[in-house]
């Protein structure tokens, strides 16, 4: 009864969302701080009569708010049910035969390739687990997808380096820059959109704005790319972003000072935890994300993951080549990270 297409796909595996037991949850890059209190006010006053109607299929108010936030025109903004859906539409819309992306990187990229029968061209990270710029300059794929900062490593390319990749790709090959973690110390490539019609920047409200449960992502690019995403959306589901999500997204953008303060707290915590782990003998990769990628030295990543889990702390372990020595640690509150450091020091 199952199609050959589905049988041939290895699905993405999300991080654990435990329903039993009590854990300090540092495994899925969620923001440890709540969203703006104004969102609670919106929820308290939301008219449930609105739910009788389908939501705005063109996200008019949300696109206007996103455009104002980035000094763009609304025609340059698309929205979707989380940045994962936006990325999926982008893979379908812009990569006919092949796409290149760093390896290791976000593990949904090869899943999209399988789903849409696109040849994947993984470009290995260099010996420091950073993106190999020279390799991307020479790539022959239809297009490029880059998570910046990269996940799960946290390493980062500055805007000038991304510009070199977009420029070398040429005008007919789309470069998708996945900026899920850009608010944690990076520099967005949105200002390059006016310069490059082949650049699509994808962002999310999940991490920085503390809205992972809302499922809201956006893409920013030239009108031709954005209209193509709408065409893909309307061939799949005309209403992927519900009314409440669109309204909350607008409020989150109006309250961006709240988000900025939350991100700044996480950056401070990240630097403190990185220094503490290094002093314990861990190898810690430089990070511009809300997580750290670290190896213990004596314990393999899987063993460290299991040890911490037994002690009530969840981190993320990736059982794949080049990553087996590492765990990814999301930044929690300072108290949570103190507990993590205490357990890590005795692991």
KEMI-123555 format. One record per residue (C-alpha): residue in three letters; x, y, z. Coordinates in steps of 0.2 Angstrom, whole numbers, padded with zeros to 4 digits, always signed. Example, Ala and Ser with C-alpha at 12.3 -4.5 7.8 and 13.67 -1.06 7.14 Angstrom:
% residues 2
ala+0062-0022+0039;ser+0068-0005+0036;
This chain:
% residues 347
unk+0000+0000+0000;unk+0015+0012+0002;unk+0022+0021-0013;unk+0040+0018-0018;unk+0043+0036-0016;unk+0039+0036+0002;unk+0048+0019+0005;unk+0064+0027-0002;unk+0064+0042+0010;unk+0073+0043+0026;unk+0064+0056+0036;unk+0071+0070+0047;unk+0072+0065+0065;unk+0067+0079+0077;unk+0075+0081+0094;unk+0067+0073+0109;unk+0051+0081+0116;unk+0049+0071+0132;unk+0032+0069+0139;unk+0037+0059+0155;unk+0051+0063+0168;unk+0058+0080+0172;unk+0073+0086+0161;unk+0083+0102+0159;unk+0079+0103+0140;unk+0095+0109+0130;unk+0092+0098+0114;unk+0081+0107+0102;unk+0087+0125+0102;unk+0072+0133+0109;unk+0073+0150+0117;unk+0072+0148+0137;unk+0064+0165+0139;unk+0045+0169+0135;unk+0039+0179+0121;unk+0033+0197+0123;unk+0019+0199+0136;unk+0009+0208+0122;unk+0007+0191+0114;unk-0002+0185+0130;unk-0013+0201+0129;unk-0017+0197+0110;unk-0022+0179+0115;unk-0033+0185+0129;unk-0043+0196+0118;unk-0043+0186+0102;unk-0060+0184+0094;unk-0064+0166+0092;unk-0077+0170+0079;unk-0062+0174+0068;unk-0058+0155+0067;unk-0074+0152+0057;unk-0065+0160+0042;unk-0050+0155+0032;unk-0035+0165+0035;unk-0028+0178+0023;unk-0019+0167+0010;unk-0007+0182+0006;unk-0002+0186+0024;unk-0005+0205+0020;unk-0002+0212+0037;unk+0012+0201+0042;unk+0021+0204+0025;unk+0020+0222+0028;unk+0026+0221+0045;unk+0041+0210+0040;unk+0045+0222+0025;unk+0045+0237+0037;unk+0056+0228+0049;unk+0069+0224+0035;unk+0066+0240+0025;unk+0059+0230+0010;unk+0043+0230+0000;unk+0030+0218+0005;unk+0032+0210-0013;unk+0049+0204-0007;unk+0041+0194+0008;unk+0034+0176+0009;unk+0028+0167+0024;unk+0025+0149+0029;unk+0021+0136+0042;unk+0038+0137+0050;unk+0054+0140+0040;unk+0055+0121+0037;unk+0040+0123+0025;unk+0047+0139+0017;unk+0063+0129+0014;unk+0054+0115+0007;unk+0045+0126-0005;unk+0061+0134-0010;unk+0069+0117-0014;unk+0054+0113-0025;unk+0054+0130-0033;unk+0072+0133-0037;unk+0082+0117-0038;unk+0077+0106-0054;unk+0091+0093-0054;unk+0104+0096-0040;unk+0108+0107-0025;unk+0124+0109-0015;unk+0125+0112+0004;unk+0138+0110+0017;unk+0140+0093+0026;unk+0137+0091+0040;unk+0123+0104+0041;unk+0104+0105+0044;unk+0099+0087+0041;unk+0082+0092+0033;unk+0091+0097+0017;unk+0095+0079+0011;unk+0077+0074+0016;unk+0070+0088+0004;unk+0081+0082-0009;unk+0074+0064-0008;unk+0056+0071-0007;unk+0058+0080-0023;unk+0070+0069-0032;unk+0084+0082-0032;unk+0102+0076-0033;unk+0111+0082-0017;unk+0129+0088-0018;unk+0135+0089+0000;unk+0151+0099+0001;unk+0162+0093+0016;unk+0166+0106+0029;unk+0185+0109+0031;unk+0196+0102+0045;unk+0190+0115+0057;unk+0172+0111+0053;unk+0169+0127+0044;unk+0161+0130+0027;unk+0174+0128+0013;unk+0172+0144+0003;unk+0183+0139-0012;unk+0173+0123-0014;unk+0157+0132-0015;unk+0164+0144-0028;unk+0167+0129-0039;unk+0151+0120-0037;unk+0141+0115-0052;unk+0124+0111-0044;unk+0108+0120-0050;unk+0108+0130-0033;unk+0115+0131-0016;unk+0108+0130+0002;unk+0118+0137+0016;unk+0113+0137+0035;unk+0121+0153+0042;unk+0126+0151+0056;unk+0127+0132+0052;unk+0118+0119+0061;unk+0123+0109+0071;unk+0141+0116+0072;unk+0136+0135+0075;unk+0150+0141+0064;unk+0147+0157+0054;unk+0151+0166+0038;unk+0151+0185+0037;unk+0141+0194+0025;unk+0156+0197+0013;unk+0159+0178+0013;unk+0141+0175+0009;unk+0141+0188-0005;unk+0156+0179-0013;unk+0146+0163-0014;unk+0130+0172-0021;unk+0141+0181-0034;unk+0150+0166-0040;unk+0134+0156-0042;unk+0129+0168-0056;unk+0112+0176-0059;unk+0103+0160-0064;unk+0107+0149-0049;unk+0097+0153-0033;unk+0107+0153-0016;unk+0096+0150-0001;unk+0103+0157+0015;unk+0095+0149+0030;unk+0096+0162+0044;unk+0087+0152+0058;unk+0100+0158+0071;unk+0106+0175+0064;unk+0100+0185+0079;unk+0112+0177+0090;unk+0127+0187+0085;unk+0127+0186+0066;unk+0125+0199+0052;unk+0110+0196+0041;unk+0111+0195+0022;unk+0095+0203+0019;unk+0103+0220+0014;unk+0111+0210-0001;unk+0093+0206-0008;unk+0093+0223-0018;unk+0110+0218-0026;unk+0106+0200-0030;unk+0090+0193-0038;unk+0096+0175-0035;unk+0097+0177-0016;unk+0083+0170-0005;unk+0085+0173+0014;unk+0075+0162+0025;unk+0071+0166+0043;unk+0061+0160+0058;unk+0051+0166+0073;unk+0055+0150+0082;unk+0072+0154+0090;unk+0075+0172+0093;unk+0056+0177+0096;unk+0053+0162+0107;unk+0039+0156+0096;unk+0044+0138+0091;unk+0026+0132+0095;unk+0018+0144+0083;unk+0026+0138+0067;unk+0030+0154+0058;unk+0044+0157+0045;unk+0047+0169+0031;unk+0057+0171+0015;unk+0064+0187+0008;unk+0070+0190-0009;unk+0066+0198-0026;unk+0048+0198-0033;unk+0051+0184-0045;unk+0058+0172-0031;unk+0044+0177-0019;unk+0030+0175-0033;unk+0037+0158-0037;unk+0035+0153-0018;unk+0017+0158-0019;unk+0014+0148-0034;unk+0022+0133-0025;unk+0011+0136-0010;unk-0005+0137-0019;unk-0001+0121-0028;unk+0000+0113-0011;unk-0010+0122+0002;unk-0017+0140+0000;unk-0018+0143+0019;unk-0003+0137+0028;unk-0002+0151+0041;unk-0017+0152+0052;unk-0024+0169+0057;unk-0018+0169+0075;unk+0000+0165+0069;unk+0000+0180+0057;unk-0007+0192+0070;unk+0006+0186+0083;unk+0020+0188+0070;unk+0015+0206+0068;unk+0015+0209+0087;unk+0032+0200+0089;unk+0040+0212+0076;unk+0032+0227+0085;unk+0040+0221+0101;unk+0057+0217+0093;unk+0066+0226+0108;unk+0060+0212+0119;unk+0067+0199+0107;unk+0083+0208+0105;unk+0085+0208+0124;unk+0082+0190+0125;unk+0095+0186+0112;unk+0108+0197+0121;unk+0105+0187+0137;unk+0108+0171+0127;unk+0124+0177+0119;unk+0131+0182+0136;unk+0126+0165+0143;unk+0134+0156+0127;unk+0151+0165+0129;unk+0151+0161+0148;unk+0147+0142+0145;unk+0159+0141+0131;unk+0173+0148+0142;unk+0169+0136+0156;unk+0168+0121+0145;unk+0185+0125+0137;unk+0193+0127+0154;unk+0187+0109+0158;unk+0196+0103+0143;unk+0181+0102+0130;unk+0184+0107+0112;unk+0171+0120+0109;unk+0168+0126+0091;unk+0165+0145+0089;unk+0147+0149+0088;unk+0135+0163+0083;unk+0120+0153+0087;unk+0110+0149+0102;unk+0119+0133+0105;unk+0137+0126+0107;unk+0144+0111+0098;unk+0157+0103+0110;unk+0167+0087+0112;unk+0172+0080+0129;unk+0189+0073+0125;unk+0188+0057+0134;unk+0169+0052+0131;unk+0162+0050+0114;unk+0147+0061+0110;unk+0134+0046+0112;unk+0141+0042+0129;unk+0141+0060+0135;unk+0123+0062+0129;unk+0118+0046+0138;unk+0127+0051+0154;unk+0119+0068+0154;unk+0102+0061+0150;unk+0103+0049+0165;unk+0106+0065+0176;unk+0091+0074+0169;unk+0099+0085+0156;unk+0095+0083+0137;unk+0107+0088+0124;unk+0107+0083+0106;unk+0118+0069+0099;unk+0120+0066+0080;unk+0126+0048+0076;unk+0134+0052+0059;unk+0151+0053+0052;unk+0162+0068+0059;unk+0150+0072+0072;unk+0151+0056+0084;unk+0163+0065+0096;unk+0151+0080+0098;unk+0135+0085+0107;unk+0125+0101+0103;unk+0120+0110+0119;unk+0106+0123+0118;unk+0108+0138+0129;unk+0095+0138+0143;unk+0093+0150+0158;unk+0109+0154+0168;unk+0103+0142+0182;unk+0100+0128+0169;unk+0117+0131+0162;unk+0125+0130+0179;unk+0117+0113+0182;unk+0123+0107+0165;unk+0141+0113+0168;unk+0141+0104+0185;unk+0136+0088+0177;unk+0147+0090+0162;unk+0162+0093+0174;unk+0159+0076+0182;unk+0155+0066+0167;
